[in-house]
């Protein structure tokens, strides 16, 4: 997830913007974040997942769970 996408998602919940430096400081001090995030860099964060996503049925486009959750949140916000 890019920093921009992370900040847009956070705005829905009133969270302050975060960038690499702020995230790195939290990463160092919070063991929960270390368990949730596989890695991060100047582009954004990669969330830890347990195993691969199941393959979609033939003809069904593959969608990430995070993307679907974000889309649901945006849809709920717009209603």
PDB file of N, CA, C and O in Angstrom, chain B, residues numbered from 101:
ATOM      1  N   UNK B 101       0.856  -1.147   0.000  1.00  0.00           N
ATOM      2  CA  UNK B 101       0.000   0.000   0.000  1.00  0.00           C
ATOM      3  C   UNK B 101       0.913   1.224   0.000  1.00  0.00           C
ATOM      4  O   UNK B 101       1.833   1.315   0.813  1.00  0.00           O
ATOM      5  N   UNK B 102       0.666   2.138  -0.888  1.00  0.00           N
ATOM      6  CA  UNK B 102       1.497   3.337  -0.964  1.00  0.00           C
ATOM      7  C   UNK B 102       1.198   4.246   0.218  1.00  0.00           C
ATOM      8  O   UNK B 102       0.160   4.116   0.865  1.00  0.00           O
ATOM      9  N   UNK B 103       2.114   5.167   0.494  1.00  0.00           N
ATOM     10  CA  UNK B 103       1.893   6.122   1.577  1.00  0.00           C
ATOM     11  C   UNK B 103       0.649   6.950   1.298  1.00  0.00           C
ATOM     12  O   UNK B 103      -0.121   7.254   2.209  1.00  0.00           O
ATOM     13  N   UNK B 104       0.457   7.314   0.027  1.00  0.00           N
ATOM     14  CA  UNK B 104      -0.725   8.108  -0.334  1.00  0.00           C
ATOM     15  C   UNK B 104      -2.010   7.331  -0.060  1.00  0.00           C
ATOM     16  O   UNK B 104      -2.954   7.876   0.512  1.00  0.00           O
ATOM     17  N   UNK B 105      -2.050   6.071  -0.463  1.00  0.00           N
ATOM     18  CA  UNK B 105      -3.234   5.250  -0.227  1.00  0.00           C
ATOM     19  C   UNK B 105      -3.463   5.035   1.263  1.00  0.00           C
ATOM     20  O   UNK B 105      -4.603   5.063   1.727  1.00  0.00           O
ATOM     21  N   UNK B 106      -2.399   4.824   2.005  1.00  0.00           N
ATOM     22  CA  UNK B 106      -2.508   4.644   3.441  1.00  0.00           C
ATOM     23  C   UNK B 106      -3.073   5.896   4.103  1.00  0.00           C
ATOM     24  O   UNK B 106      -3.922   5.804   4.989  1.00  0.00           O
ATOM     25  N   UNK B 107      -2.605   7.061   3.677  1.00  0.00           N
ATOM     26  CA  UNK B 107      -3.108   8.312   4.230  1.00  0.00           C
ATOM     27  C   UNK B 107      -4.556   8.571   3.843  1.00  0.00           C
ATOM     28  O   UNK B 107      -5.328   9.087   4.651  1.00  0.00           O
ATOM     29  N   UNK B 108      -4.934   8.221   2.622  1.00  0.00           N
ATOM     30  CA  UNK B 108      -6.335   8.389   2.212  1.00  0.00           C
ATOM     31  C   UNK B 108      -7.242   7.498   3.045  1.00  0.00           C
ATOM     32  O   UNK B 108      -8.312   7.930   3.475  1.00  0.00           O
ATOM     33  N   UNK B 109      -6.825   6.255   3.277  1.00  0.00           N
ATOM     34  CA  UNK B 109      -7.622   5.349   4.099  1.00  0.00           C
ATOM     35  C   UNK B 109      -7.703   5.873   5.534  1.00  0.00           C
ATOM     36  O   UNK B 109      -8.759   5.806   6.163  1.00  0.00           O
ATOM     37  N   UNK B 110      -6.601   6.387   6.043  1.00  0.00           N
ATOM     38  CA  UNK B 110      -6.577   6.912   7.404  1.00  0.00           C
ATOM     39  C   UNK B 110      -7.447   8.133   7.596  1.00  0.00           C
ATOM     40  O   UNK B 110      -7.978   8.348   8.685  1.00  0.00           O
ATOM     41  N   UNK B 111      -7.602   8.937   6.556  1.00  0.00           N
ATOM     42  CA  UNK B 111      -8.437  10.134   6.646  1.00  0.00           C
ATOM     43  C   UNK B 111      -9.880   9.772   6.963  1.00  0.00           C
ATOM     44  O   UNK B 111     -10.579  10.541   7.623  1.00  0.00           O
ATOM     45  N   UNK B 112     -10.336   8.610   6.501  1.00  0.00           N
ATOM     46  CA  UNK B 112     -11.702   8.165   6.790  1.00  0.00           C
ATOM     47  C   UNK B 112     -11.918   7.936   8.277  1.00  0.00           C
ATOM     48  O   UNK B 112     -13.054   7.959   8.752  1.00  0.00           O
ATOM     49  N   UNK B 113     -10.835   7.716   9.014  1.00  0.00           N
ATOM     50  CA  UNK B 113     -10.918   7.436  10.440  1.00  0.00           C
ATOM     51  C   UNK B 113     -10.315   8.551  11.288  1.00  0.00           C
ATOM     52  O   UNK B 113     -10.159   8.396  12.499  1.00  0.00           O
ATOM     53  N   UNK B 114      -9.980   9.656  10.667  1.00  0.00           N
ATOM     54  CA  UNK B 114      -9.434  10.789  11.391  1.00  0.00           C
ATOM     55  C   UNK B 114      -7.981  10.623  11.805  1.00  0.00           C
ATOM     56  O   UNK B 114      -7.500  11.346  12.677  1.00  0.00           O
ATOM     57  N   UNK B 115      -7.277   9.681  11.190  1.00  0.00           N
ATOM     58  CA  UNK B 115      -5.872   9.445  11.524  1.00  0.00           C
ATOM     59  C   UNK B 115      -4.988  10.514  10.869  1.00  0.00           C
ATOM     60  O   UNK B 115      -5.284  10.981   9.769  1.00  0.00           O
ATOM     61  N   UNK B 116      -3.917  10.893  11.542  1.00  0.00           N
ATOM     62  CA  UNK B 116      -3.001  11.869  10.938  1.00  0.00           C
ATOM     63  C   UNK B 116      -2.220  11.237   9.788  1.00  0.00           C
ATOM     64  O   UNK B 116      -2.053  10.018   9.732  1.00  0.00           O
ATOM     65  N   UNK B 117      -1.748  12.076   8.877  1.00  0.00           N
ATOM     66  CA  UNK B 117      -0.928  11.571   7.772  1.00  0.00           C
ATOM     67  C   UNK B 117       0.353  10.963   8.315  1.00  0.00           C
ATOM     68  O   UNK B 117       0.863  11.380   9.355  1.00  0.00           O
ATOM     69  N   UNK B 118       0.862   9.979   7.602  1.00  0.00           N
ATOM     70  CA  UNK B 118       2.091   9.299   8.003  1.00  0.00           C
ATOM     71  C   UNK B 118       3.004   9.189   6.790  1.00  0.00           C
ATOM     72  O   UNK B 118       2.545   9.028   5.659  1.00  0.00           O
ATOM     73  N   UNK B 119       4.278   9.277   7.044  1.00  0.00           N
ATOM     74  CA  UNK B 119       5.256   9.120   5.969  1.00  0.00           C
ATOM     75  C   UNK B 119       6.294   8.098   6.424  1.00  0.00           C
ATOM     76  O   UNK B 119       6.172   7.516   7.501  1.00  0.00           O
ATOM     77  N   UNK B 120       7.293   7.888   5.614  1.00  0.00           N
ATOM     78  CA  UNK B 120       8.309   6.884   5.913  1.00  0.00           C
ATOM     79  C   UNK B 120       8.962   7.124   7.272  1.00  0.00           C
ATOM     80  O   UNK B 120       9.074   6.195   8.072  1.00  0.00           O
ATOM     81  N   UNK B 121       9.393   8.347   7.543  1.00  0.00           N
ATOM     82  CA  UNK B 121      10.103   8.630   8.789  1.00  0.00           C
ATOM     83  C   UNK B 121       9.226   8.402  10.022  1.00  0.00           C
ATOM     84  O   UNK B 121       9.673   7.815  11.008  1.00  0.00           O
ATOM     85  N   UNK B 122       7.992   8.864   9.962  1.00  0.00           N
ATOM     86  CA  UNK B 122       7.084   8.661  11.098  1.00  0.00           C
ATOM     87  C   UNK B 122       6.791   7.177  11.289  1.00  0.00           C
ATOM     88  O   UNK B 122       6.749   6.682  12.415  1.00  0.00           O
ATOM     89  N   UNK B 123       6.587   6.471  10.171  1.00  0.00           N
ATOM     90  CA  UNK B 123       6.306   5.045  10.271  1.00  0.00           C
ATOM     91  C   UNK B 123       7.513   4.299  10.829  1.00  0.00           C
ATOM     92  O   UNK B 123       7.358   3.405  11.662  1.00  0.00           O
ATOM     93  N   UNK B 124       8.699   4.655  10.382  1.00  0.00           N
ATOM     94  CA  UNK B 124       9.918   3.996  10.862  1.00  0.00           C
ATOM     95  C   UNK B 124      10.051   4.157  12.378  1.00  0.00           C
ATOM     96  O   UNK B 124      10.464   3.221  13.062  1.00  0.00           O
ATOM     97  N   UNK B 125       9.710   5.321  12.904  1.00  0.00           N
ATOM     98  CA  UNK B 125       9.781   5.548  14.345  1.00  0.00           C
ATOM     99  C   UNK B 125       8.785   4.645  15.074  1.00  0.00           C
ATOM    100  O   UNK B 125       9.114   4.064  16.108  1.00  0.00           O
ATOM    101  N   UNK B 126       7.573   4.527  14.539  1.00  0.00           N
ATOM    102  CA  UNK B 126       6.562   3.651  15.150  1.00  0.00           C
ATOM    103  C   UNK B 126       6.981   2.193  15.047  1.00  0.00           C
ATOM    104  O   UNK B 126       6.782   1.418  15.983  1.00  0.00           O
ATOM    105  N   UNK B 127       7.560   1.817  13.911  1.00  0.00           N
ATOM    106  CA  UNK B 127       8.018   0.446  13.676  1.00  0.00           C
ATOM    107  C   UNK B 127       9.023   0.036  14.763  1.00  0.00           C
ATOM    108  O   UNK B 127       8.961  -1.070  15.300  1.00  0.00           O
ATOM    109  N   UNK B 128       9.934   0.938  15.068  1.00  0.00           N
ATOM    110  CA  UNK B 128      10.971   0.641  16.052  1.00  0.00           C
ATOM    111  C   UNK B 128      10.409   0.496  17.460  1.00  0.00           C
ATOM    112  O   UNK B 128      10.964  -0.247  18.271  1.00  0.00           O
ATOM    113  N   UNK B 129       9.319   1.193  17.762  1.00  0.00           N
ATOM    114  CA  UNK B 129       8.810   1.220  19.134  1.00  0.00           C
ATOM    115  C   UNK B 129       7.576   0.350  19.371  1.00  0.00           C
ATOM    116  O   UNK B 129       7.164   0.190  20.519  1.00  0.00           O
ATOM    117  N   UNK B 130       6.976  -0.215  18.327  1.00  0.00           N
ATOM    118  CA  UNK B 130       5.720  -0.946  18.497  1.00  0.00           C
ATOM    119  C   UNK B 130       5.820  -2.357  17.929  1.00  0.00           C
ATOM    120  O   UNK B 130       5.810  -2.523  16.709  1.00  0.00           O
ATOM    121  N   UNK B 131       5.917  -3.380  18.780  1.00  0.00           N
ATOM    122  CA  UNK B 131       6.040  -4.753  18.288  1.00  0.00           C
ATOM    123  C   UNK B 131       4.803  -5.238  17.517  1.00  0.00           C
ATOM    124  O   UNK B 131       4.913  -6.141  16.689  1.00  0.00           O
ATOM    125  N   UNK B 132       3.650  -4.658  17.776  1.00  0.00           N
ATOM    126  CA  UNK B 132       2.438  -5.055  17.045  1.00  0.00           C
ATOM    127  C   UNK B 132       2.572  -4.682  15.570  1.00  0.00           C
ATOM    128  O   UNK B 132       2.206  -5.459  14.688  1.00  0.00           O
ATOM    129  N   UNK B 133       3.095  -3.495  15.313  1.00  0.00           N
ATOM    130  CA  UNK B 133       3.282  -3.067  13.923  1.00  0.00           C
ATOM    131  C   UNK B 133       4.272  -3.988  13.220  1.00  0.00           C
ATOM    132  O   UNK B 133       4.091  -4.324  12.049  1.00  0.00           O
ATOM    133  N   UNK B 134       5.317  -4.394  13.935  1.00  0.00           N
ATOM    134  CA  UNK B 134       6.301  -5.303  13.337  1.00  0.00           C
ATOM    135  C   UNK B 134       5.665  -6.626  12.923  1.00  0.00           C
ATOM    136  O   UNK B 134       6.074  -7.227  11.930  1.00  0.00           O
ATOM    137  N   UNK B 135       4.665  -7.082  13.680  1.00  0.00           N
ATOM    138  CA  UNK B 135       3.980  -8.330  13.337  1.00  0.00           C
ATOM    139  C   UNK B 135       3.030  -8.140  12.157  1.00  0.00           C
ATOM    140  O   UNK B 135       2.831  -9.068  11.372  1.00  0.00           O
ATOM    141  N   UNK B 136       2.440  -6.952  12.021  1.00  0.00           N
ATOM    142  CA  UNK B 136       1.451  -6.703  10.973  1.00  0.00           C
ATOM    143  C   UNK B 136       2.062  -6.361   9.614  1.00  0.00           C
ATOM    144  O   UNK B 136       1.456  -6.622   8.575  1.00  0.00           O
ATOM    145  N   UNK B 137       3.253  -5.780   9.624  1.00  0.00           N
ATOM    146  CA  UNK B 137       3.855  -5.277   8.388  1.00  0.00           C
ATOM    147  C   UNK B 137       5.053  -6.145   8.009  1.00  0.00           C
ATOM    148  O   UNK B 137       5.977  -6.323   8.801  1.00  0.00           O
ATOM    149  N   UNK B 138       5.026  -6.684   6.784  1.00  0.00           N
ATOM    150  CA  UNK B 138       6.122  -7.518   6.294  1.00  0.00           C
ATOM    151  C   UNK B 138       7.367  -6.679   6.032  1.00  0.00           C
ATOM    152  O   UNK B 138       8.477  -7.061   6.402  1.00  0.00           O
ATOM    153  N   UNK B 139       7.167  -5.536   5.391  1.00  0.00           N
ATOM    154  CA  UNK B 139       8.277  -4.624   5.096  1.00  0.00           C
ATOM    155  C   UNK B 139       7.711  -3.268   4.692  1.00  0.00           C
ATOM    156  O   UNK B 139       6.525  -3.133   4.395  1.00  0.00           O
ATOM    157  N   UNK B 140       8.592  -2.267   4.689  1.00  0.00           N
ATOM    158  CA  UNK B 140       8.203  -0.935   4.228  1.00  0.00           C
ATOM    159  C   UNK B 140       9.413  -0.251   3.649  1.00  0.00           C
ATOM    160  O   UNK B 140      10.554  -0.574   3.981  1.00  0.00           O
ATOM    161  N   UNK B 141       9.142   0.714   2.762  1.00  0.00           N
ATOM    162  CA  UNK B 141      10.221   1.468   2.127  1.00  0.00           C
ATOM    163  C   UNK B 141       9.686   2.835   1.736  1.00  0.00           C
ATOM    164  O   UNK B 141       8.611   3.233   2.185  1.00  0.00           O
ATOM    165  N   UNK B 142      10.410   3.541   0.920  1.00  0.00           N
ATOM    166  CA  UNK B 142       9.997   4.870   0.497  1.00  0.00           C
ATOM    167  C   UNK B 142       8.709   4.889  -0.315  1.00  0.00           C
ATOM    168  O   UNK B 142       8.079   5.937  -0.460  1.00  0.00           O
ATOM    169  N   UNK B 143       8.317   3.735  -0.844  1.00  0.00           N
ATOM    170  CA  UNK B 143       7.095   3.651  -1.650  1.00  0.00           C
ATOM    171  C   UNK B 143       5.846   3.381  -0.813  1.00  0.00           C
ATOM    172  O   UNK B 143       4.749   3.801  -1.182  1.00  0.00           O
ATOM    173  N   UNK B 144       6.007   2.678   0.318  1.00  0.00           N
ATOM    174  CA  UNK B 144       4.848   2.354   1.143  1.00  0.00           C
ATOM    175  C   UNK B 144       5.104   1.149   2.008  1.00  0.00           C
ATOM    176  O   UNK B 144       6.253   0.826   2.310  1.00  0.00           O
ATOM    177  N   UNK B 145       4.024   0.468   2.417  1.00  0.00           N
ATOM    178  CA  UNK B 145       4.125  -0.690   3.307  1.00  0.00           C
ATOM    179  C   UNK B 145       3.543  -1.924   2.633  1.00  0.00           C
ATOM    180  O   UNK B 145       2.669  -1.832   1.771  1.00  0.00           O
ATOM    181  N   UNK B 146       4.048  -3.079   3.048  1.00  0.00           N
ATOM    182  CA  UNK B 146       3.508  -4.369   2.604  1.00  0.00           C
ATOM    183  C   UNK B 146       3.013  -5.079   3.851  1.00  0.00           C
ATOM    184  O   UNK B 146       3.785  -5.363   4.768  1.00  0.00           O
ATOM    185  N   UNK B 147       1.719  -5.361   3.876  1.00  0.00           N
ATOM    186  CA  UNK B 147       1.087  -5.986   5.025  1.00  0.00           C
ATOM    187  C   UNK B 147       1.412  -7.477   5.043  1.00  0.00           C
ATOM    188  O   UNK B 147       1.418  -8.137   4.004  1.00  0.00           O
ATOM    189  N   UNK B 148       1.679  -7.990   6.229  1.00  0.00           N
ATOM    190  CA  UNK B 148       1.932  -9.413   6.409  1.00  0.00           C
ATOM    191  C   UNK B 148       0.656 -10.205   6.152  1.00  0.00           C
ATOM    192  O   UNK B 148      -0.412  -9.835   6.640  1.00  0.00           O
ATOM    193  N   UNK B 149       0.758 -11.260   5.412  1.00  0.00           N
ATOM    194  CA  UNK B 149      -0.387 -12.148   5.198  1.00  0.00           C
ATOM    195  C   UNK B 149       0.054 -13.560   5.512  1.00  0.00           C
ATOM    196  O   UNK B 149       1.236 -13.884   5.405  1.00  0.00           O
ATOM    197  N   UNK B 150      -0.867 -14.382   5.889  1.00  0.00           N
ATOM    198  CA  UNK B 150      -0.570 -15.785   6.152  1.00  0.00           C
ATOM    199  C   UNK B 150      -0.941 -16.580   4.917  1.00  0.00           C
ATOM    200  O   UNK B 150      -2.117 -16.858   4.682  1.00  0.00           O
ATOM    201  N   UNK B 151       0.056 -16.946   4.126  1.00  0.00           N
ATOM    202  CA  UNK B 151      -0.194 -17.723   2.922  1.00  0.00           C
ATOM    203  C   UNK B 151      -0.690 -16.860   1.787  1.00  0.00           C
ATOM    204  O   UNK B 151      -0.953 -15.668   1.944  1.00  0.00           O
ATOM    205  N   UNK B 152      -0.807 -17.486   0.663  1.00  0.00           N
ATOM    206  CA  UNK B 152      -1.258 -16.783  -0.537  1.00  0.00           C
ATOM    207  C   UNK B 152      -2.777 -16.671  -0.548  1.00  0.00           C
ATOM    208  O   UNK B 152      -3.481 -17.460   0.083  1.00  0.00           O
ATOM    209  N   UNK B 153      -3.259 -15.683  -1.272  1.00  0.00           N
ATOM    210  CA  UNK B 153      -4.705 -15.553  -1.455  1.00  0.00           C
ATOM    211  C   UNK B 153      -5.197 -16.717  -2.300  1.00  0.00           C
ATOM    212  O   UNK B 153      -4.483 -17.178  -3.190  1.00  0.00           O
ATOM    213  N   UNK B 154      -6.408 -17.200  -2.035  1.00  0.00           N
ATOM    214  CA  UNK B 154      -6.934 -18.270  -2.879  1.00  0.00           C
ATOM    215  C   UNK B 154      -7.097 -17.780  -4.315  1.00  0.00           C
ATOM    216  O   UNK B 154      -7.407 -16.614  -4.559  1.00  0.00           O
ATOM    217  N   UNK B 155      -6.886 -18.679  -5.241  1.00  0.00           N
ATOM    218  CA  UNK B 155      -7.039 -18.323  -6.647  1.00  0.00           C
ATOM    219  C   UNK B 155      -8.512 -18.041  -6.947  1.00  0.00           C
ATOM    220  O   UNK B 155      -9.379 -18.782  -6.484  1.00  0.00           O
ATOM    221  N   UNK B 156      -8.812 -16.991  -7.707  1.00  0.00           N
ATOM    222  CA  UNK B 156     -10.209 -16.713  -8.067  1.00  0.00           C
ATOM    223  C   UNK B 156     -10.717 -17.776  -9.033  1.00  0.00           C
ATOM    224  O   UNK B 156      -9.948 -18.417  -9.749  1.00  0.00           O
ATOM    225  N   UNK B 157     -12.037 -17.939  -9.027  1.00  0.00           N
ATOM    226  CA  UNK B 157     -12.625 -18.873  -9.973  1.00  0.00           C
ATOM    227  C   UNK B 157     -12.379 -18.361 -11.379  1.00  0.00           C
ATOM    228  O   UNK B 157     -12.195 -17.163 -11.595  1.00  0.00           O
ATOM    229  N   UNK B 158     -12.378 -19.274 -12.326  1.00  0.00           N
ATOM    230  CA  UNK B 158     -12.093 -18.881 -13.701  1.00  0.00           C
ATOM    231  C   UNK B 158     -13.093 -17.816 -14.155  1.00  0.00           C
ATOM    232  O   UNK B 158     -14.300 -17.955 -13.957  1.00  0.00           O
ATOM    233  N   UNK B 159     -12.575 -16.766 -14.759  1.00  0.00           N
ATOM    234  CA  UNK B 159     -13.408 -15.681 -15.262  1.00  0.00           C
ATOM    235  C   UNK B 159     -13.621 -14.568 -14.246  1.00  0.00           C
ATOM    236  O   UNK B 159     -14.052 -13.473 -14.607  1.00  0.00           O
ATOM    237  N   UNK B 160     -13.324 -14.839 -12.978  1.00  0.00           N
ATOM    238  CA  UNK B 160     -13.493 -13.821 -11.947  1.00  0.00           C
ATOM    239  C   UNK B 160     -12.186 -13.047 -11.788  1.00  0.00           C
ATOM    240  O   UNK B 160     -11.135 -13.660 -11.599  1.00  0.00           O
ATOM    241  N   UNK B 161     -12.224 -11.714 -11.861  1.00  0.00           N
ATOM    242  CA  UNK B 161     -10.981 -10.952 -11.695  1.00  0.00           C
ATOM    243  C   UNK B 161     -10.469 -11.084 -10.271  1.00  0.00           C
ATOM    244  O   UNK B 161     -11.253 -11.130  -9.323  1.00  0.00           O
ATOM    245  N   UNK B 162      -9.141 -11.145 -10.122  1.00  0.00           N
ATOM    246  CA  UNK B 162      -8.522 -11.260  -8.804  1.00  0.00           C
ATOM    247  C   UNK B 162      -8.533  -9.895  -8.123  1.00  0.00           C
ATOM    248  O   UNK B 162      -8.091  -8.904  -8.704  1.00  0.00           O
ATOM    249  N   UNK B 163      -9.031  -9.845  -6.908  1.00  0.00           N
ATOM    250  CA  UNK B 163      -9.067  -8.605  -6.127  1.00  0.00           C
ATOM    251  C   UNK B 163      -8.426  -8.873  -4.779  1.00  0.00           C
ATOM    252  O   UNK B 163      -8.657  -9.918  -4.171  1.00  0.00           O
ATOM    253  N   UNK B 164      -7.646  -7.959  -4.328  1.00  0.00           N
ATOM    254  CA  UNK B 164      -7.039  -8.129  -3.014  1.00  0.00           C
ATOM    255  C   UNK B 164      -8.074  -7.834  -1.934  1.00  0.00           C
ATOM    256  O   UNK B 164      -8.996  -7.043  -2.135  1.00  0.00           O
ATOM    257  N   UNK B 165      -7.908  -8.470  -0.812  1.00  0.00           N
ATOM    258  CA  UNK B 165      -8.833  -8.244   0.304  1.00  0.00           C
ATOM    259  C   UNK B 165      -8.734  -6.810   0.796  1.00  0.00           C
ATOM    260  O   UNK B 165      -9.743  -6.195   1.141  1.00  0.00           O
ATOM    261  N   UNK B 166      -7.511  -6.276   0.827  1.00  0.00           N
ATOM    262  CA  UNK B 166      -7.330  -4.909   1.305  1.00  0.00           C
ATOM    263  C   UNK B 166      -8.029  -3.925   0.376  1.00  0.00           C
ATOM    264  O   UNK B 166      -8.681  -2.984   0.829  1.00  0.00           O
ATOM    265  N   UNK B 167      -7.891  -4.147  -0.911  1.00  0.00           N
ATOM    266  CA  UNK B 167      -8.533  -3.241  -1.869  1.00  0.00           C
ATOM    267  C   UNK B 167     -10.045  -3.309  -1.709  1.00  0.00           C
ATOM    268  O   UNK B 167     -10.721  -2.280  -1.717  1.00  0.00           O
ATOM    269  N   UNK B 168     -10.579  -4.528  -1.562  1.00  0.00           N
ATOM    270  CA  UNK B 168     -12.020  -4.669  -1.404  1.00  0.00           C
ATOM    271  C   UNK B 168     -12.490  -3.990  -0.128  1.00  0.00           C
ATOM    272  O   UNK B 168     -13.538  -3.344  -0.124  1.00  0.00           O
ATOM    273  N   UNK B 169     -11.733  -4.124   0.954  1.00  0.00           N
ATOM    274  CA  UNK B 169     -12.092  -3.462   2.211  1.00  0.00           C
ATOM    275  C   UNK B 169     -12.089  -1.950   2.053  1.00  0.00           C
ATOM    276  O   UNK B 169     -12.977  -1.261   2.556  1.00  0.00           O
ATOM    277  N   UNK B 170     -11.084  -1.439   1.351  1.00  0.00           N
ATOM    278  CA  UNK B 170     -11.010   0.007   1.124  1.00  0.00           C
ATOM    279  C   UNK B 170     -12.187   0.474   0.280  1.00  0.00           C
ATOM    280  O   UNK B 170     -12.781   1.516   0.557  1.00  0.00           O
ATOM    281  N   UNK B 171     -12.518  -0.288  -0.739  1.00  0.00           N
ATOM    282  CA  UNK B 171     -13.661   0.087  -1.596  1.00  0.00           C
ATOM    283  C   UNK B 171     -14.954   0.083  -0.786  1.00  0.00           C
ATOM    284  O   UNK B 171     -15.790   0.971  -0.956  1.00  0.00           O
ATOM    285  N   UNK B 172     -15.131  -0.907   0.095  1.00  0.00           N
ATOM    286  CA  UNK B 172     -16.323  -0.966   0.938  1.00  0.00           C
ATOM    287  C   UNK B 172     -16.393   0.238   1.875  1.00  0.00           C
ATOM    288  O   UNK B 172     -17.462   0.812   2.082  1.00  0.00           O
ATOM    289  N   UNK B 173     -15.248   0.611   2.437  1.00  0.00           N
ATOM    290  CA  UNK B 173     -15.216   1.757   3.335  1.00  0.00           C
ATOM    291  C   UNK B 173     -15.589   3.042   2.618  1.00  0.00           C
ATOM    292  O   UNK B 173     -16.344   3.861   3.142  1.00  0.00           O
ATOM    293  N   UNK B 174     -15.057   3.211   1.415  1.00  0.00           N
ATOM    294  CA  UNK B 174     -15.363   4.410   0.631  1.00  0.00           C
ATOM    295  C   UNK B 174     -16.842   4.426   0.263  1.00  0.00           C
ATOM    296  O   UNK B 174     -17.493   5.466   0.363  1.00  0.00           O
ATOM    297  N   UNK B 175     -17.376   3.286  -0.162  1.00  0.00           N
ATOM    298  CA  UNK B 175     -18.788   3.208  -0.535  1.00  0.00           C
ATOM    299  C   UNK B 175     -19.685   3.548   0.652  1.00  0.00           C
ATOM    300  O   UNK B 175     -20.673   4.266   0.499  1.00  0.00           O
ATOM    301  N   UNK B 176     -19.346   3.036   1.828  1.00  0.00           N
ATOM    302  CA  UNK B 176     -20.139   3.320   3.016  1.00  0.00           C
ATOM    303  C   UNK B 176     -20.074   4.799   3.367  1.00  0.00           C
ATOM    304  O   UNK B 176     -21.066   5.383   3.804  1.00  0.00           O
ATOM    305  N   UNK B 177     -18.922   5.398   3.177  1.00  0.00           N
ATOM    306  CA  UNK B 177     -18.716   6.816   3.489  1.00  0.00           C
ATOM    307  C   UNK B 177     -19.530   7.706   2.543  1.00  0.00           C
ATOM    308  O   UNK B 177     -20.009   8.766   2.945  1.00  0.00           O
ATOM    309  N   UNK B 178     -19.681   7.282   1.313  1.00  0.00           N
ATOM    310  CA  UNK B 178     -20.390   8.086   0.314  1.00  0.00           C
ATOM    311  C   UNK B 178     -21.904   7.984   0.417  1.00  0.00           C
ATOM    312  O   UNK B 178     -22.618   8.821  -0.136  1.00  0.00           O
ATOM    313  N   UNK B 179     -22.402   6.977   1.112  1.00  0.00           N
ATOM    314  CA  UNK B 179     -23.853   6.783   1.225  1.00  0.00           C
ATOM    315  C   UNK B 179     -24.463   7.727   2.211  1.00  0.00           C
ATOM    316  O   UNK B 179     -25.675   7.697   2.426  1.00  0.00           O
TER     317      UNK B 179
END
